[in-house]
């Protein structure tokens, strides 16, 4: 991780929040206002997205495709009719019970949340790539939250001393 992100991650860990800056880009704010040395330019954000987007997208596609095929699923509304994979085998043998109705509803809600998060990520990446080089983009609060989440996740994953 670049050394320029150290004060930003430190400020976020101390309770700061990433918000849009009036001049474009993003900056960390706290109870006392803007935190010095935490400005994120559009170029830095674009570089951050370029590094993380490929690995995140590839890993999610591989895991979700393999898991769906192996685990399978219950049949119509949690019954054994049309059940597939390991789940179908175990349900047919009577080892596991049929799925309660709330489980598919919770999964659908989680999938909707993931789809919305993916859409936010995609629109932000599209905005960054369309921005002319050297110009600062104006960000929304929603975009600031996406970038803040990405920075916090990046800081948690990094175990090196330079963060």
Number of C-alpha atoms within 10 A of each C-alpha: 13 9 9 14 19 16 17 26 20 15 20 21 12 10 11 21 19 26 22 22 21 10 11 16 22 27 22 26 21 14 9 7 9 17 18 12 14 21 23 20 18 23 19 15 17 17 11 17 18 14 10 12 13 10 10 10 11 10 10 10 10 10 10 10 10 11 10 12 12 12 14 16 21 24 17 10 14 18 17 22 13 12 19 20 14 15 21 22 18 17 22 18 11 11 10 12 14 18 16 11 10 9 12 14 11 11 11 12 12 12 12 12 12 12 12 12 12 14 12 16 18 13 12 22 17 12 14 21 15 10 15 11 10 9 12 18 20 16 20 14 12 13 20 21 16 16 20 21 13 16 19 15 11 16 19 11 9 11 9 8 6 10 18
